[in-house]
């Protein structure tokens, strides 16, 4: 699946958009709302065929991946791996949470995080 990243601003419009995309994932929506409240960091959309299929929340210096969510319809197709690989290229030194260490290894990021 050829996926590319698109950085989006942290604002109410993007929060509303991704809340609709993530309507079945209450935790993802709540964390997105938290990010919006602080106005910190950025949102990356994983795009496939012109539509968002994944979302990553990144904040801090050094950059820290706070959340990575893949749309249920595209799970199991390598989207999360590709988004993580692209994020690491976009944000050198990206801190990846230990919970994503297997995905980081699949993305070729070795001992990332």
C-alpha positions, -999 to 999 in steps of 0.1 A, spaced: 0 0 0 17 32 -11 11 57 18 24 92 21 24 116 51 8 150 52 14 172 82 -17 190 94 -21 218 119 -35 212 154 -67 230 152 -105 225 157 -111 218 120 -85 189 120 -98 176 153 -133 175 140 -122 158 108 -102 131 125 -129 126 151 -152 116 123 -126 93 108 -119 78 143 -156 77 154 -152 41 165 -121 47 186 -130 67 217 -95 66 231 -80 81 199 -106 108 198 -100 117 235 -62 120 229 -68 141 198 -90 164 219 -62 166 246 -37 176 219 -60 202 205 -65 217 240 -28 222 244 -22 233 209 12 216 210 27 193 185 14 183 151 -9 158 134 4 136 106 -21 120 83 -12 88 65 -28 92 31 -37 64 6 -56 70 -26 -63 105 -15 -80 96 18 -66 95 53 -61 60 66 -39 67 96 -32 95 121 -1 101 142 1 127 170 36 140 176 47 165 202 77 177 221 114 184 216 128 160 208 98 148 189 78 121 207 52 99 190 21 102 213 -3 81 193 -5 62 161 -39 50 148 -47 31 117 -83 30 103 -98 -4 109 -104 -10 72 -67 -8 64 -52 -26 94 -30 -56 87 -17 -42 54 15 -25 66 0 10 69 12 15 105 47 3 96 49 26 66 36 56 85 61 50 113 90 47 88 79 79 71 75 97 104 110 87 115 124 101 83 103 133 87 113 137 124 149 125 129 154 113 165 117 106 169 110 90 202 89 59 198 70 44 227 81 9 239 46 -4 230 54 2 193 89 -15 194 77 -44 172 63 -20 147 95 0 148 115 -31 141 93 -39 111 98 -3 99 136 -9 100 141 15 129 160 -10 151 161 0 187 140 31 181 124 48 211 
